[in-house]
Amino acid sequence: MKSLRALRLSRKIMMLTGTILILSFGFSLAQDAATGSATATVQTIITVTATQALAFGNVFQGVSKTVGDNVDASSGIFTITGQAGAGVNLQMILPDYMALADGSDRMTITFSTTDAAVDTNGATPSTVVAGDGWVDQNPRVLPAAAVVGAANTAIYLGGKVTPTSDQAAGAYSADIVLLVAYDGT
């Protein structure tokens, strides 16, 4: 009796093992795999250059002087180069005053809400029009839709200095900073 029981048990184990092997073989035939890839193309590096200083020239004590963003020889000019058609974020950091080199005196400098132009077509300050980009812009809030133009992009900047009636004589200066970064579009 023991041997019959052992034979039946071993037969059941063999059938169960065979079934497991058949099922696992069937599952392995139903499997498949694929390998994909990831790609990226890094675009041209973006650069910005302060091409021309905002130049007020000679000013006199107590007499304000304004330079528009459309004056070829005097407007401040920043040039942006990079991947043509790519969107950019622009932020201009503007001073509140200009100072003598030794810091002994300050002169107020102001910027109106129309003292900047953004040119994406390679115009000059005096010839930039709305079709070239954006005219009469607030330099503290430059356009969010700005792009690098095929002929680069230029920011033209004007402003106003207001010397006091007892302003010290000398050469005044201040830093104007333009931050530029791709926005991913």
C-alpha positions in Angstrom: 0.0 0.0 0.0 2.8 2.4 0.8 4.4 1.9 -2.5 1.1 2.5 -4.4 0.6 5.7 -2.4 4.2 6.7 -3.0 3.7 6.0 -6.7 0.6 8.1 -6.9 2.2 10.9 -5.0 5.3 10.9 -7.3 3.0 10.8 -10.3 1.1 13.8 -9.1 4.4 15.7 -8.4 5.6 14.8 -11.9 2.3 16.1 -13.5 2.4 19.2 -11.4 6.0 19.9 -12.4 5.3 19.2 -16.0 2.3 21.6 -15.9 4.4 24.3 -14.3 7.1 23.8 -17.0 4.5 23.9 -19.8 2.9 27.0 -18.4 6.2 28.8 -17.8 7.3 28.0 -21.3 4.1 29.3 -22.7 4.5 32.6 -20.7 8.0 33.0 -21.9 6.9 32.8 -25.5 4.3 35.6 -24.9 6.9 38.1 -23.7 8.7 40.7 -25.8 11.0 43.6 -25.2 12.0 46.8 -27.0 14.8 49.3 -26.5 14.0 52.9 -27.1 16.4 55.9 -26.9 16.6 59.4 -25.6 17.9 62.2 -27.7 18.6 65.9 -27.2 20.3 68.7 -29.2 22.0 71.4 -27.2 21.4 74.8 -28.9 23.8 77.6 -29.4 25.0 79.3 -26.2 23.4 82.6 -25.5 25.6 85.6 -25.0 24.9 89.3 -24.2 27.3 92.2 -24.8 27.1 95.8 -23.7 27.8 97.2 -27.2 27.4 100.9 -26.4 27.1 102.9 -23.2 24.1 105.1 -22.5 26.0 108.4 -23.1 24.6 111.7 -21.8 27.7 113.6 -22.9 28.2 117.0 -21.3 25.6 118.0 -18.7 25.3 121.3 -16.8 24.5 121.9 -13.1 20.8 122.2 -12.5 19.8 121.2 -16.1 18.3 117.8 -16.8 19.3 115.9 -19.9 17.4 113.1 -21.7 18.6 110.6 -24.2 16.0 108.6 -26.0 16.2 104.9 -26.9 16.3 105.9 -30.5 19.5 108.0 -30.7 22.2 106.1 -32.6 25.2 107.7 -31.1 23.9 108.0 -27.5 21.4 105.2 -26.7 22.7 102.4 -24.6 22.9 99.2 -26.7 23.0 95.6 -25.6 23.4 92.8 -28.2 22.1 89.3 -27.7 23.3 86.4 -29.8 22.1 82.8 -29.6 19.8 80.3 -31.3 17.7 82.3 -33.8 14.0 82.1 -33.0 14.5 80.9 -29.4 12.5 82.6 -26.6 14.5 84.5 -24.0 13.8 86.0 -20.6 15.2 89.6 -20.3 15.8 91.4 -17.0 17.4 94.8 -16.8 18.9 96.0 -13.5 19.0 99.8 -13.6 20.7 102.2 -11.2 19.0 105.1 -9.4 22.1 107.3 -9.5 25.4 107.8 -11.2 28.5 108.6 -9.1 32.0 110.0 -9.4 34.7 107.4 -9.5 35.7 108.2 -5.9 32.1 108.0 -4.8 32.1 111.6 -3.4 29.0 112.8 -5.3 25.9 111.3 -6.9 23.6 112.4 -9.7 20.1 111.0 -10.2 19.4 108.9 -13.3 15.8 107.9 -14.1 14.2 105.6 -16.7 10.6 106.2 -18.0 8.2 103.4 -18.9 9.0 104.0 -22.6 12.9 104.2 -22.5 13.6 100.8 -24.1 13.2 99.1 -27.5 13.8 95.5 -28.3 14.9 94.9 -31.9 15.0 91.4 -33.4 15.7 92.5 -37.0 19.0 94.2 -37.0 17.8 97.8 -37.2 19.6 100.7 -35.6 18.2 102.7 -32.6 16.8 105.4 -34.9 15.2 103.0 -37.4 13.7 100.4 -35.1 9.9 100.1 -35.5 7.2 97.9 -34.0 7.7 95.4 -36.9 11.3 94.9 -35.8 10.3 93.9 -32.2 9.0 96.2 -29.5 9.3 100.0 -29.2 8.6 102.3 -26.2 9.0 99.5 -23.6 9.5 99.8 -19.9 13.1 98.8 -19.3 12.2 97.4 -15.9 9.6 95.1 -17.5 10.9 93.9 -20.9 8.6 91.9 -23.2 8.0 88.3 -22.1 7.7 87.2 -25.7 11.2 88.3 -26.7 13.2 86.0 -29.0 16.7 85.9 -30.5 16.4 87.3 -34.0 18.0 85.9 -37.1 20.2 89.0 -37.1 20.6 88.8 -33.3 18.6 90.9 -30.9 19.4 94.4 -29.6 18.1 96.3 -26.6 18.2 100.1 -27.0 18.0 102.1 -23.8 17.4 105.8 -23.1 17.2 107.7 -19.8 17.4 111.0 -18.0 20.0 112.5 -15.7 19.2 115.3 -13.3 22.2 117.1 -11.9 21.7 119.4 -8.9 22.4 123.1 -9.0 25.6 122.4 -7.0 26.6 119.1 -8.7 30.3 118.5 -8.4 32.2 118.6 -11.7 33.6 115.4 -13.1 32.9 112.1 -14.9 29.9 110.2 -13.5 29.1 106.6 -14.2 26.8 103.7 -13.2 26.4 100.0 -14.0 23.4 98.9 -16.1 23.0 95.1 -16.2 21.0 93.0 -18.7 20.4 89.4 -17.7 19.4 87.1 -20.5 18.5 83.4 -20.4 16.7 81.0 -22.7 13.1 80.4 -21.6 12.8 76.9 -23.3 10.5 77.9 -26.1 
